[in-house]
Amino acid sequence: MWNEESDWIGSFDALLARLAECSMCSRRSGERPGAAQMDVKILDVAAEGGYGRVFRCLDVHTGALVAMKQITMVRLSQGIPAQIIREVSLLRELHHANIVKLLRVGFTENRYVNLVFEHLDYDLHQFIVNRGYPKDATTVKSFMFQILSAVAYCHSRKVLHRDLKPSNVLINHSKRLIKLADFGLAREFADDFLYTEKLGTSWYRAPEILCHSRQYSTQVDLWSVGCIFAEMVIGQPLFQVINCRDELEGIFKLLGTPTEETWPGITKLMPNLHIYCSKFDPLGLETFVTDLEPSGLNLLSMMLCLDPSKRISAEASLKHAYFTDVNWI
Amino acid sequence: MASRLEQQQQPTNVGGENKQKNMGGEGRNRRVLQDIGNLVGKQGHGNGINVSKPVTRNFRAQLLANAQAATEKNKKSSTEVNNGAVVATDGVGVGNFVPARKVGAAKKPKEEPEVIVISSDDESDEKQAVKGKKAREKSAMKNAKAFSSVLSARSKAACGLPRDFVMNIDATDMDNELAAAEYIDDIYKFYKETEEDGCVHDYMGSQPDINAKMRSILVDWLIEVHRKFELMPETLYLTLNIVDRFLSVKAVPRRELQLVGISSMLIASKYEEIWAPEVNDFVCISDNAYVSEQVLMMEKTILRKLEWYLTVPTPYHFLVRYTKASTPSDKEMENMVFFLAELGLMHYPTVILYRPSLIAASAVFAARCTLGRSPFWTNTLMHYTGYSEEQLRDCAKIMANLHAAAPGSKLRAVYKKFSNSDLSAVALLSPAKDLSALS
């Protein structure tokens, strides 16, 4: 690709030749030890996906249960995938009670990257589908508070998760403790930054991303949290419930088709909005999310706000009246 | 330029209008200060603190102690927090936001950020009450802050120079959802706390085959590669951070130094960019000095050695913030700051002697000196950087000297890059002759 001749492209020896020989120094210091070794014994496959597999394992030294996420390096010629570099380096910095702990990173046969995590019993998706969704308001409230605590912490560390969904929310059954997982799409954010628009699972994807905006911030995570909130209450994905051709139409059916008044900048973001879909009057959240106390519905409406600039933040959500009587189960 | 002492005695000029702020005086309404304690006594009287005194560490501690004592006394008056300023519940604000008068040429009026005035003694109680009421009527959700924020707002008010204002550089971002304004203080507090992790000690002693000059050659070349690939600025800063941290833990033979450089840039690109250059691009750009397998092997080695710690504050994180604090900022100023910072990064002693935030602050200070922005160091900059002019002088002097030496240097990547009109050709401007003389 870069084959044009230039005075600076070339081997390092050629670069060095540009300067006189430099004097050498001969002192040597010891190397810093790497991360502690961890041997694991695979028990069974816990999950499988496009990225690879998750194994339930035993740490042979401590006897503790751990989860090993084995990611297949698809494009071997390109080395370690960017998403693994981001996930690992971000998790090395994020230390919070509601964020999954990364214990070790290793490689197998130059083809797999193994991420060893603390073990949790199941994810929120399994909890909703298999165990009957958390019908009691206390559990929903506790889970929501913990999810928001983790998200607020990430945002205060300048990290966007970008893939929040029930299957990425893990649960410790005995402690009823929630932990955010799968930071594969996470990244540090900046206010003048362009990001990729092809991310997140579509049912939980914020409208600004569905409208192909490449400039977004912490609000995308809050939209996803709102979708999770609704799903915990109604037992299935909110935008799966609404009969429509795609997610964006579903959002507009539920919340009303935006206008320049309700969402300043939408016409610039989506000039063909009027062609794309007819003008819907909002059906209203209360139509679908029926078993939620008024303060909860108020919080949900603030999370599922079309205009990202008016969407509530994680920090502010934690101070919402809905959580005045939150209990740690 | 007047000495700092004299400078403090001058009334602050906001928008071309002289206003006295927080001057001690009898018969003045002092209610605005009740919540942080009556910090400012009558000038020249033994019972008060003379605000003309330079804010040394001891003096700052004294101010803070007095503030805390006074706060204990005034516990009765509860407070609310609005946009980071402490506002007494009767509507009288300590540090209410007062928009500055817009200044600038008639053609292009530049909007100045809002200004935090530590005390507005000359405003009537009625005006203050209305202002406080309006502030409280803003969405409670957006402005809700923890008790620690109240305390930090108090200490900020206590530590600042009472007669000088500090601009709220985030005021204009409150409605910008991309700026994450409510997290910005937490973010930079965290960066300041963790920047040590990204710093390196003097490692050349443990490198038998390479030295500081070779490092400079490598950095010079990497800056060219970075420019050729049209990568984002944060990628360059992370690349150099990875190179230095790796060299500080692993002895590298001279023939592999360029390999370390391209592998570091590959890692940084994967971390920062949406579309990172491919391994082959790096192989080609190094004139096939290495094969792709070597690059991939080195990538793994670097990540293992650094234990995958890549989320580290680099000077770039601070440069963005501090340039914003150097208001009113413009493209020329911004480019000069980045030019000086990159010169600093090429210079091994600068990288090992100074932490990232200090390098960034020094670049801003040196840039202001170079462009003749008066005053060279403002209260706003001191507030947001946490550094005084004295703390920056040595590093800024190095940068000014590097600027002066740049045209004649054999390593011309930074000079060439910033001689470009796209970057305001700041490299071609005269360097700040002697920073010490400019004080």
Interface residues (C-beta under 8 A of the other chain):
Chain A: M1 W2 N3 W8 I9 G10 S11 F12 D13 A14 L15 L16 R18 L19 C22 S23 M24 C25 S26 R27 R28 S29 E31 R32 G34 A35 S77 Q78 G79 I80 P81 A82 I85 R86 V88 S89 L90 R92 E93 V105 F107 H155 S156 R157 K158 V159 E188 F189 A190 D191 D192 L194 Y195 T196 Q215 Y216 S217 T218 Q219 M302 P308 S309 R311 I312 S313 E315 A316 K319 H320
Chain B: M141 K142 A144 D173 D175 N176 E177 L178 A179 A180 E182 Y183 D186 I187 F190 T194 Y203 M204 G205 S206 Q207 P208 D209 N211 K213 M214 I217 L218 W221 E224 K228 E234 V249 K250 A251 R254 R255 L257 Q258 L266 I267 K270 Y271 I274 A276 E278 V279 N280 D281 C284 I285 S286 D287 A289 S292 V295 L296 E299 K300 L303 R304 K305 E307 W308 Y309 L310 T311 V320 K410 A413
